[in-house]
Amino acid sequence: MGRTLVKSVYDDQDELLAAMVGLHSSGTVECDPTFGRGLFYRYALEPPRLRFDLAPRCPGTVAADVQRLPLRDGAVGSVMFDPPFLDGAFTARRRNSTMAKKYSAVAGGVKDLLLFYEKGLKEIYRILKPRGTLYFKCQDIVDGRGNTFVHVTIHDMAQVVGFRPRDLFILLAKSRPIQYNLYKQVHARKYHCYFWVFEKRKCRVK
């Protein structure tokens, strides 16, 4: 029997993670700097040996900021990065929304969120070995009447830092909240998120 075909689009996160990590780093992840409750590792993957979070919620997780990790340069071969995808301005305006209640946010506005991503990318680049793999989960933002195509910004930002894009996966949402107070729709609703796969270049591009 042949191997299961790895697709670019999935509607099950566990299936996506198993396929993506199996394809690009032999089924394991060494480090997760935003471990949270460890939901990525319930079924598809073994928990990484290095687990960090600003406010640890699981045994074995070390208190640390993804922007300043207590690891030496080139310490790990693979990293899973699942940062907040909401900014504080959004949650302040929509504090009663399902998204604001369910997900954490970075303080400030969209610019602060993107700056947090950039600093995280630079620190992850530092701790990765040459040709190490970064998995970066992200989601585009619609707020007010504007789109922020976060996955495009991250693609460009990562290359400036020194990464090479290797792959892109799309996860379709299973639950889709209904917005009853929408009088005039001007943008498509976002029912998906992205998983970028980046490789640390052996030499940083100048």
Beta strands, then each sheet from edge to edge (+ up, - down):
strand 1: 9-10
strand 2: 31-32
strand 3: 50-53
strand 4: 62-63
strand 5: 76-81
strand 6: 86-87
strand 7: 105-106
strand 8: 128-138
strand 9: 141-143
strand 10: 146-148
strand 11: 163-172
strand 12: 192-200
sheet 1: 1+ 11+ 12- 8+ 5+
sheet 2: 2+ 3+ 4+
sheet 3: 6+ 7+
sheet 4: 9+ 10-
end
